[in-house]
Amino acid sequence: MSESCEICALVSAPDDARELREAGATRIYLDVIDREPTEGLADEVRRGLVVPVLDEVCREGDHARLDPWVMEGRPVAVGNVSELALARERGALAEARGCIPAHNAAALRALDAMGACLAWLSPELSLGQMCRLARAGALPVGACVFGRPRLMTCEHCALQVAYACDRDHANCPYRYKSHWLVNIDERALPVRTDGRGRSRVYLDEPVDLVPEALELARAGVGRLLVDARNVPLEQAARGVGRCVRALAGEAVEREGCVGLSERGVE
């Protein structure tokens, strides 16, 4: 296995972390979009058990919920420049999520100047583009190698089209049902809506770069991520295990498409 490359996993519930750790993940990220910064979770962040992943949207009313996750000396994955600026101010170890565009070395250098210690590469990039950016050495980079990428965030609840809405998004019973946005090519894209009424649309199948994990590691990608939020936990754990094997030089099977570039997104 490449000693310089760390296998990571992103979960939406802390209880999911155990199975992914057992499969080989050594760094756990927790999506806190629908989680308040309780003392228990804050303690897990301080002890390095989880790294909080913040929203890509930050309005004035979001700061009370998001800002407490940004702690001095602790890693945090930020999804917007506002929280990146706060992380620099507080001395946190900010990782820029892929929704902060970094499609060339100049953008990576700009993120470095703004205080980011690592950038997660956009899923819109092809495998070759990811490798070239990693080799540029402008900033340490990570890449998601398995999971359904987010295609769009809508600040208005997409479920309002189908149901009567009382604006009480946090207690909406429809949020917990499965919903899809049917694309013009009849692809059923999963829709997830959070407690603030923001809907996110995801690809209908996982992107799977696990077979290319060793190539990414050799190019200089320092962290490889399995996103367990929108796939069965068993499949995510299998993805972590396949990543362990791929970094050890084994040939592994593919369980999804090669990337968004396959779908015409460059």
RODO-2510 file (C-alpha; in nm, 4 decimals, decimal comma):
residues 266
     n   res          X          Y          Z
     1     m     0,0000     0,0000     0,0000
     2     s     0,1159     0,3556    -0,0687
     3     e     0,2196     0,4859     0,2750
     4     s     0,1655     0,8467     0,1699
     5     c    -0,2021     0,8008     0,0780
     6     e    -0,4766     0,7878     0,3419
     7     i    -0,8106     0,6117     0,2937
     8     c    -1,1016     0,8233     0,4165
     9     a    -1,4763     0,7770     0,4469
    10     l    -1,7617     1,0293     0,4585
    11     v    -2,0717     0,9373     0,6587
    12     s    -2,3993     1,1068     0,7427
    13     a    -2,4382     0,9295     1,0795
    14     p    -2,1648     0,8686     1,3409
    15     d    -2,2802     0,5082     1,3896
    16     d    -2,1816     0,4277     1,0296
    17     a    -1,8159     0,4999     1,1007
    18     r    -1,7380     0,1729     1,2800
    19     e    -1,8023    -0,0528     0,9796
    20     l    -1,5978     0,1700     0,7504
    21     r    -1,3089     0,1808     0,9960
    22     e    -1,3154    -0,1968     1,0142
    23     a    -1,2985    -0,2068     0,6336
    24     g    -0,9819     0,0042     0,6354
    25     a    -1,0740     0,3747     0,6542
    26     t    -0,8440     0,5645     0,8907
    27     r    -0,9988     0,9112     0,8622
    28     i    -1,3736     0,9672     0,9065
    29     y    -1,5617     1,2715     0,7796
    30     l    -1,9087     1,3515     0,9134
    31     d    -2,1666     1,5458     0,7115
    32     v    -2,3108     1,7923     0,9639
    33     i    -2,5657     1,9562     0,7323
    34     d    -2,8518     1,8229     0,9459
    35     r    -2,6683     1,8156     1,2786
    36     e    -2,6478     2,0747     1,5507
    37     p    -2,3040     2,1209     1,7121
    38     t    -2,3770     1,9269     2,0312
    39     e    -2,1088     1,8984     2,2979
    40     g    -2,0775     1,5252     2,2343
    41     l    -2,0036     1,5663     1,8640
    42     a    -1,7827     1,8689     1,9296
    43     d    -1,5762     1,6516     2,1649
    44     e    -1,5368     1,3901     1,8911
    45     v    -1,4061     1,6638     1,6610
    46     r    -1,1624     1,7871     1,9271
    47     r    -1,0349     1,4310     1,9843
    48     g    -0,9862     1,3770     1,6098
    49     l    -1,2461     1,1016     1,5783
    50     v    -1,4358     1,2795     1,3007
    51     v    -1,3800     1,5736     1,0664
    52     p    -1,6938     1,7886     1,0162
    53     v    -1,8042     1,8571     0,6587
    54     l    -1,9859     2,1904     0,6293
    55     d    -2,2476     2,3106     0,3803
    56     e    -2,1709     2,4603     0,0429
    57     v    -2,4254     2,7361     0,1223
    58     c    -2,3708     2,9841     0,4064
    59     r    -2,6230     3,2622     0,4642
    60     e    -2,6343     3,4917     0,7666
    61     g    -2,8721     3,2590     0,9479
    62     d    -2,6389     2,9604     0,8984
    63     h    -2,3444     3,0947     1,0985
    64     a    -2,4822     2,9994     1,4403
    65     r    -2,5002     2,6370     1,3245
    66     l    -2,1833     2,6191     1,1143
    67     d    -1,9269     2,8360     1,2940
    68     p    -1,8963     2,6220     1,6117
    69     w    -1,7583     2,3361     1,4018
    70     v    -1,4564     2,5508     1,3083
    71     m    -1,2054     2,4942     1,5909
    72     e    -0,8494     2,6073     1,6411
    73     g    -0,6002     2,3425     1,5392
    74     r    -0,8677     2,0962     1,4256
    75     p    -0,9450     1,9913     1,0649
    76     v    -1,2705     2,0987     0,9028
    77     a    -1,3951     2,0558     0,5453
    78     v    -1,5459     2,3845     0,4292
    79     g    -1,7758     2,4302     0,1318
    80     n    -1,7607     2,8061     0,0812
    81     v    -1,5185     3,0973     0,1057
    82     s    -1,6990     3,2412     0,4103
    83     e    -1,6170     2,9410     0,6279
    84     l    -1,2691     2,9184     0,4740
    85     a    -1,2041     3,2754     0,5906
    86     l    -1,3323     3,1905     0,9389
    87     a    -1,1091     2,8831     0,9526
    88     r    -0,8046     3,0954     0,8739
    89     e    -0,9071     3,3484     1,1384
    90     r    -0,9473     3,0780     1,4039
    91     g    -0,6411     2,8771     1,3079
    92     a    -0,8379     2,5704     1,1989
    93     l    -0,6984     2,3220     0,9459
    94     a    -0,9286     2,3972     0,6567
    95     e    -0,9859     2,1517     0,3743
    96     a    -1,1631     2,3022     0,0726
    97     r    -1,4447     2,0825    -0,0526
    98     g    -1,4778     2,0156    -0,4254
    99     c    -1,7651     2,2643    -0,4498
   100     i    -1,5063     2,5441    -0,4133
   101     p    -1,3795     2,5355    -0,7738
   102     a    -1,0140     2,4407    -0,8170
   103     h    -0,9752     2,3292    -1,1768
   104     n    -0,6164     2,4451    -1,2268
   105     a    -0,2933     2,5030    -1,0340
   106     a    -0,3574     2,8773    -1,0053
   107     a    -0,6828     2,8078    -0,8210
   108     l    -0,5009     2,5710    -0,5847
   109     r    -0,2407     2,8383    -0,5130
   110     a    -0,5213     3,0855    -0,4424
   111     l    -0,6809     2,8437    -0,1947
   112     d    -0,3414     2,7988    -0,0315
   113     a    -0,3109     3,1764     0,0067
   114     m    -0,6593     3,1867     0,1650
   115     g    -0,5560     2,9367     0,4303
   116     a    -0,6580     2,5973     0,2928
   117     c    -0,4259     2,3119     0,3875
   118     l    -0,5797     2,0696     0,1346
   119     a    -0,8237     2,0822    -0,1564
   120     w    -1,0676     1,8064    -0,2467
   121     l    -1,0749     1,7850    -0,6248
   122     s    -1,4004     1,8451    -0,8082
   123     p    -1,5810     1,5339    -0,9389
   124     e    -1,6159     1,7225    -1,2675
   125     l    -1,2473     1,6612    -1,3361
   126     s    -1,1314     1,3644    -1,5399
   127     l    -0,8816     1,1165    -1,3998
   128     g    -0,6056     1,2736    -1,6096
   129     q    -0,6877     1,6228    -1,4851
   130     m    -0,6818     1,5043    -1,1239
   131     c    -0,3394     1,3485    -1,1717
   132     r    -0,2002     1,6613    -1,3379
   133     l    -0,3222     1,8834    -1,0540
   134     a    -0,1758     1,6486    -0,7953
   135     r     0,1597     1,6495    -0,9729
   136     a     0,1579     2,0320    -0,9879
   137     g     0,2280     2,0380    -0,6137
   138     a     0,0492     2,3693    -0,5643
   139     l    -0,1466     2,2373    -0,2633
   140     p    -0,2059     1,8891    -0,1159
   141     v    -0,5131     1,7332    -0,2753
   142     g    -0,7659     1,4598    -0,2088
   143     a    -1,0114     1,2858    -0,4390
   144     c    -1,3395     1,1034    -0,3914
   145     v    -1,2956     0,7595    -0,5458
   146     f    -1,6393     0,6160    -0,4717
   147     g    -1,9844     0,7677    -0,4206
   148     r    -2,2642     0,9554    -0,5920
   149     p    -2,1427     1,3096    -0,6719
   150     r    -2,3639     1,6088    -0,5998
   151     l    -2,4799     1,7608    -0,9285
   152     m    -2,6700     2,0613    -0,7962
   153     t    -2,7817     2,2349    -0,4774
   154     c    -3,1151     2,4161    -0,4831
   155     e    -3,1766     2,6643    -0,2016
   156     h    -3,5495     2,6046    -0,2381
   157     c    -3,7079     2,2732    -0,1443
   158     a    -3,7691     2,0643    -0,4562
   159     l    -4,0436     1,8727    -0,2741
   160     q    -4,2708     2,1787    -0,2824
   161     v    -4,3550     2,0818    -0,6394
   162     a    -4,5138     1,7575    -0,5209
   163     y    -4,6528     1,8432    -0,1764
   164     a    -4,8214     2,1225     0,0144
   165     c    -4,5515     2,3051     0,2130
   166     d    -4,5967     2,4622     0,5567
   167     r    -4,2344     2,5906     0,5593
   168     d    -4,1512     2,3744     0,8612
   169     h    -3,8698     2,2029     0,6722
   170     a    -3,7044     2,0469     0,9770
   171     n    -4,0194     1,8478     1,0607
   172     c    -4,1353     1,7718     0,7060
   173     p    -4,2348     1,4012     0,6853
   174     y    -4,1669     1,3872     0,3107
   175     r    -3,7930     1,4540     0,3493
   176     y    -3,7361     1,0973     0,4671
   177     k    -3,8955     0,9351     0,1640
   178     s    -3,7095     0,8540    -0,1562
   179     h    -3,7460     1,1129    -0,4319
   180     w    -3,5943     1,1485    -0,7766
   181     l    -3,5638     1,4208    -1,0355
   182     v    -3,6220     1,2662    -1,3786
   183     n    -3,3768     1,4218    -1,6209
   184     i    -3,4427     1,4966    -1,9898
   185     d    -3,2670     1,1693    -2,0772
   186     e    -3,4939     0,9848    -1,8304
   187     r    -3,2195     0,9328    -1,5732
   188     a    -3,3717     0,9243    -1,2217
   189     l    -3,1448     1,1500    -1,0126
   190     p    -3,1835     1,1103    -0,6326
   191     v    -3,2947     1,4212    -0,4425
   192     r    -3,2146     1,4796    -0,0747
   193     t    -3,3644     1,7745     0,1166
   194     d    -3,2184     1,9006     0,4444
   195     g    -3,3798     2,0589     0,7482
   196     r    -3,3414     2,4074     0,6044
   197     g    -3,5339     2,3234     0,2903
   198     r    -3,2317     2,2989     0,0603
   199     s    -3,2448     2,0182    -0,1938
   200     r    -2,9419     1,8431    -0,3392
   201     v    -2,9486     1,6408    -0,6594
   202     y    -2,7065     1,3501    -0,7031
   203     l    -2,5929     1,1301    -0,9898
   204     d    -2,8041     0,8171    -1,0315
   205     e    -2,5050     0,5823    -1,0032
   206     p    -2,1787     0,5892    -0,8102
   207     v    -1,8626     0,7235    -0,9640
   208     d    -1,5987     0,4571    -0,9069
   209     l    -1,2304     0,5461    -0,9379
   210     v    -1,1194     0,2783    -0,6928
   211     p    -0,9487     0,0731    -0,9681
   212     e    -0,7375     0,3853    -1,0369
   213     a    -0,6536     0,4424    -0,6666
   214     l    -0,2869     0,3485    -0,7037
   215     e    -0,2498     0,5721    -1,0097
   216     l    -0,3955     0,8644    -0,8134
   217     a    -0,1695     0,7923    -0,5158
   218     r     0,1400     0,7746    -0,7341
   219     a     0,0459     1,1088    -0,8911
   220     g     0,0449     1,2649    -0,5443
   221     v    -0,3178     1,2516    -0,4289
   222     g    -0,2795     1,2265    -0,0522
   223     r    -0,6326     1,1255     0,0504
   224     l    -0,8821     0,8981    -0,1191
   225     l    -1,2436     0,9217    -0,0065
   226     v    -1,5358     0,6803    -0,0110
   227     d    -1,8625     0,8734     0,0229
   228     a    -2,1086     0,6531     0,2107
   229     r    -2,3951     0,9019     0,2287
   230     n    -2,5958     0,7983    -0,0754
   231     v    -2,5016     0,4340    -0,1228
   232     p    -2,5777     0,1306     0,0971
   233     l    -2,3345     0,1079     0,3880
   234     e    -2,2330    -0,2422     0,2816
   235     q    -2,1398    -0,1130    -0,0639
   236     a    -1,9421     0,1742     0,0884
   237     a    -1,7528    -0,0646     0,3168
   238     r    -1,6791    -0,2808     0,0139
   239     g    -1,5499     0,0326    -0,1611
   240     v    -1,3116     0,0996     0,1268
   241     g    -1,1915    -0,2607     0,1147
   242     r    -1,1409    -0,2427    -0,2612
   243     c    -0,9416     0,0781    -0,2107
   244     v    -0,7134    -0,0980     0,0393
   245     r    -0,6555    -0,3754    -0,2129
   246     a    -0,6039    -0,1345    -0,5042
   247     l    -0,3385     0,0603    -0,3139
   248     a    -0,1677    -0,2695    -0,2420
   249     g    -0,1371    -0,3218    -0,6174
   250     e    -0,4244    -0,5645    -0,6678
   251     a    -0,6619    -0,5392    -0,9635
   252     v    -1,0138    -0,4675    -0,8343
   253     e    -1,3555    -0,4747    -0,9947
   254     r    -1,5454    -0,1541    -1,0767
   255     e    -1,8901    -0,0815    -0,9288
   256     g    -1,9940     0,2358    -1,1105
   257     c    -1,9014     0,4761    -1,3881
   258     v    -1,5486     0,6101    -1,4303
   259     g    -1,6447     0,9739    -1,3704
   260     l    -1,8670     1,2677    -1,4523
   261     s    -1,6483     1,3359    -1,7542
   262     e    -1,8043     1,0172    -1,8945
   263     r    -2,1367     1,2007    -1,8820
   264     g    -2,0114     1,4963    -2,0803
   265     v    -1,9196     1,7176    -1,7847
   266     e    -1,5635     1,8435    -1,8195
***
